[in-house]
Amino acid sequence: GLPLVATVTNDDGNVLRLPKVRDVMMASRKPIDRWTPADLGLDGDALAAAGATEVLALRIPERKSECEMIEGDDPAEVAAALVRRLRELKVL
């Protein structure tokens, strides 16, 4: 397969656009350049060893959840309390 760079967003302006059939056909006819490490003057075995992943530790994170209720009758006061609390937690 080919490499893919993808960005995910919930922005309304980011609507999926489908390519035109003509553009798909033109793209399918274009050659794909493939370079080997040797083409670039590199040693493939050395690259593989240098790029190897070393696993130092493997653990299952502790599952922890907390719930804090902010109560009030005035929505503006509740919102202000929420913002204050999020700042205390260094989320904002």
HUCORMO-V885389 format. One record per residue. N is the residue number from 1. RES is the residue in three letters. SS is DSSP state (H for helix, E for strand, L for the rest). OMEGA is omega in whole degrees, 0 to 359 (999 if undefined). Layout:
N/RES/SS/OMEGA ; N/RES/SS/OMEGA
This chain:
1/GLY/L/179 ; 2/LEU/L/175 ; 3/PRO/L/182 ; 4/LEU/L/172 ; 5/VAL/L/183 ; 6/ALA/L/175 ; 7/THR/L/180 ; 8/VAL/L/179 ; 9/THR/L/176 ; 10/ASN/L/179 ; 11/ASP/L/181 ; 12/ASP/L/181 ; 13/GLY/L/182 ; 14/ASN/L/182 ; 15/VAL/L/179 ; 16/LEU/L/178 ; 17/ARG/L/179 ; 18/LEU/L/180 ; 19/PRO/L/177 ; 20/LYS/L/180 ; 21/VAL/H/180 ; 22/ARG/H/180 ; 23/ASP/H/178 ; 24/VAL/H/180 ; 25/MET/H/180 ; 26/MET/H/180 ; 27/ALA/H/182 ; 28/SER/H/181 ; 29/ARG/H/182 ; 30/LYS/L/178 ; 31/PRO/L/177 ; 32/ILE/L/179 ; 33/ASP/L/177 ; 34/ARG/L/179 ; 35/TRP/L/175 ; 36/THR/L/175 ; 37/PRO/L/179 ; 38/ALA/H/178 ; 39/ASP/H/181 ; 40/LEU/H/179 ; 41/GLY/L/182 ; 42/LEU/L/177 ; 43/ASP/L/183 ; 44/GLY/H/180 ; 45/ASP/H/179 ; 46/ALA/H/178 ; 47/LEU/H/181 ; 48/ALA/H/181 ; 49/ALA/H/181 ; 50/ALA/H/182 ; 51/GLY/L/182 ; 52/ALA/L/179 ; 53/THR/L/177 ; 54/GLU/L/179 ; 55/VAL/L/181 ; 56/LEU/L/181 ; 57/ALA/L/178 ; 58/LEU/L/181 ; 59/ARG/L/175 ; 60/ILE/L/182 ; 61/PRO/L/178 ; 62/GLU/L/181 ; 63/ARG/L/185 ; 64/LYS/L/177 ; 65/SER/L/178 ; 66/GLU/L/179 ; 67/CYS/L/178 ; 68/GLU/L/181 ; 69/MET/L/174 ; 70/ILE/L/185 ; 71/GLU/L/177 ; 72/GLY/L/180 ; 73/ASP/L/183 ; 74/ASP/L/181 ; 75/PRO/H/180 ; 76/ALA/H/179 ; 77/GLU/H/179 ; 78/VAL/H/179 ; 79/ALA/H/179 ; 80/ALA/H/178 ; 81/ALA/H/178 ; 82/LEU/H/179 ; 83/VAL/H/178 ; 84/ARG/H/181 ; 85/ARG/H/179 ; 86/LEU/H/176 ; 87/ARG/H/177 ; 88/GLU/H/180 ; 89/LEU/L/181 ; 90/LYS/L/174 ; 91/VAL/L/176 ; 92/LEU/L/999
